Amino acid sequence: MHPMISVNTLSLAPAPFDVHVDQVVRLGLTAISPTLEEVTEFGSTRARRLLDDVGLSIATFTHRAFAYATPDLAKAGRERLLATLRLAQEIQADSITMTTGGREHLNWPDAAQMFAQAIAPCAESAREVGISLAIEPTSHLYADVSIAHRLADTVSLARQAGIHLGIDLFACWMDADIDAALRAAAPLCAVVQVSDYVMGDRALPCRAVPGDGGIPLGRLLPQIVAAGFNGWFDMEIIGPRIAAEGHEAALARAANTIRMILSD
């Protein structure tokens, strides 16, 4: 297959949106995954015009955290997400990727139920306009912004809420049931985030260029494709390793590795 590879702008040094677009174009890729903040600052109309001029698609649009643990938080979370949904329409993004928000005093089942109830109006609005809302698994060190850590739990939560998910392999590759979870996740998957982990790294962010670490990408990426996923593989590689090498050089190596794995 010819893999669809994108760059998440979190992988690049902080810069205006047009600078990030220029970097992605120089890498020879056809999609970018911007953050809400950079598009808001740049302006959605200008952003869409620039993307059209250079021929880039949007793989996913990063919203960061929802919120739901109290009625006031849920109301504010819905308002923020609906605003992001309107912006996603303006820039023609196919999906929005986010974390769930933290659970505060709630146990997991109650938090899952409250999340599903709180996000329901946003999920309905997203379905009406054809945009996928996707939650992603995260490290347990981000428990303040997410209740979805294992991929299987992310699948369960997405099904309960009637939304989609993203597969961030950095967060879930070590799950005991990862093979079954990938098969379950594929039909709901809006985007796959790819990076690597070097054994012994202890401090976040500590992502590495695919091929430089121990994540079995050569097994997992084809498995995701075999399960039916045919969307974007989004490079989200952040931390001192990529900064030391140089963001564009590291991302160029990453894209080449992903191509080689998925072209076999």
Secondary structure as the mmCIF struct_conf table of DSSP 4:
data_model
#
loop_
_struct_conf.conf_type_id
_struct_conf.id
_struct_conf.beg_label_comp_id
_struct_conf.beg_label_asym_id
_struct_conf.beg_label_seq_id
_struct_conf.end_label_comp_id
_struct_conf.end_label_asym_id
_struct_conf.end_label_seq_id
STRN STRN1 MET A 4 ASN A 8
HELX_RH_3T_P HELX_RH_3T_P1 THR A 9 SER A 11
BEND BEND1 LEU A 12 LEU A 12
BEND BEND2 PRO A 14 PRO A 14
HELX_RH_AL_P HELX_RH_AL_P1 PHE A 17 ARG A 26
TURN_TY1_P TURN_TY1_P1 LEU A 27 GLY A 28
BEND BEND3 THR A 30 THR A 30
STRN STRN2 ALA A 31 SER A 33
STRN STRN3 THR A 35 THR A 35
HELX_RH_AL_P HELX_RH_AL_P2 LEU A 36 PHE A 42
HELX_RH_AL_P HELX_RH_AL_P3 SER A 44 VAL A 54
TURN_TY1_P TURN_TY1_P2 GLY A 55 GLY A 55
STRN STRN4 SER A 57 ILE A 58
BEND BEND4 ALA A 59 ALA A 59
STRN STRN5 PHE A 61 ALA A 65
BEND BEND5 ALA A 69 THR A 70
HELX_RH_AL_P HELX_RH_AL_P4 PRO A 71 ILE A 91
TURN_TY1_P TURN_TY1_P3 GLN A 92 GLN A 92
BEND BEND6 ASP A 94 ASP A 94
STRN STRN6 SER A 95 THR A 99
TURN_TY1_P TURN_TY1_P4 GLU A 104 HIS A 105
HELX_RH_AL_P HELX_RH_AL_P5 TRP A 108 VAL A 129
TURN_TY1_P TURN_TY1_P5 GLY A 130 GLY A 130
STRN STRN7 SER A 132 ILE A 135
HELX_RH_3T_P HELX_RH_3T_P2 HIS A 140 TYR A 142
TURN_TY1_P TURN_TY1_P6 ALA A 143 VAL A 145
BEND BEND7 ILE A 147 ILE A 147
BEND BEND8 ARG A 150 ARG A 150
HELX_RH_AL_P HELX_RH_AL_P6 LEU A 151 ALA A 161
TURN_TY1_P TURN_TY1_P7 GLY A 162 GLY A 162
STRN STRN8 HIS A 164 ASP A 168
HELX_RH_AL_P HELX_RH_AL_P7 LEU A 169 CYS A 172
TURN_TY1_P TURN_TY1_P8 TRP A 173 MET A 174
TURN_TY1_P TURN_TY1_P9 ALA A 176 ASP A 177
HELX_RH_AL_P HELX_RH_AL_P8 ILE A 178 ALA A 185
HELX_RH_3T_P HELX_RH_3T_P3 ALA A 186 LEU A 188
STRN STRN9 CYS A 189 VAL A 194
STRN STRN10 ASP A 196 TYR A 197
TURN_TY1_P TURN_TY1_P10 MET A 199 GLY A 200
BEND BEND9 ALA A 203 PRO A 205
STRN STRN11 ARG A 207 ALA A 208
TURN_TY1_P TURN_TY1_P11 PRO A 210 GLY A 211
BEND BEND10 ASP A 212 GLY A 214
HELX_RH_AL_P HELX_RH_AL_P9 LEU A 217 ALA A 226
TURN_TY1_P TURN_TY1_P12 ALA A 227 GLY A 228
BEND BEND11 GLY A 231 GLY A 231
STRN STRN12 TRP A 232 MET A 235
BEND BEND12 GLY A 239 GLY A 239
HELX_RH_AL_P HELX_RH_AL_P10 PRO A 240 GLU A 245
HELX_RH_AL_P HELX_RH_AL_P11 HIS A 247 SER A 263
#
